[in-house]
Amino acid sequence: MDLRPYLNRFVIYGALIIAAALILITLILIGWTTPRFSPEVGFAPADLTMIPAPTHTPAATAIPTTDPLATPVIDQNTVHIDGYVQITGTGTDGLRIRSAPGLNTDTVFRGEDAEVFLVKDGPQSADGYSWWYVVAPYDDTRAGWAAAEFLAVVPAP
């Protein structure tokens, strides 16, 4: 197939003129649709954020502490972390174990009277109660915040 009759100088010049016209139209349209910087703004966005140099920090003074190797004395008759507690005083109603400390938080589950839990966190005060994070020793999914008023300290099982 011979393409020479179709590739004469008029076809080539015509294609170049059409391509130049399309490029010119594209550049004009881009120029008209691009937002212009308005001098009414009053400021230009910063390309560089200046961070002030650090200031002198006074040396920390040593505060005497107790012996870090000494074992803390925990009263075994009060609720404490890593201690065991039992739900008491709820009767057949049970105790609402909540997702966070406070009376307005979601109830995760209901603990039964005499059920034993391991204390993992607390205390936190909310809504007039002292709250402890408790976990059932036999099921890690039974965990949440309980009001201390309904917990009694029991020895480890």
Order of alpha helices (4+ residues) and beta strands (2+ residues): alpha-beta-beta-beta-beta-beta-beta-beta
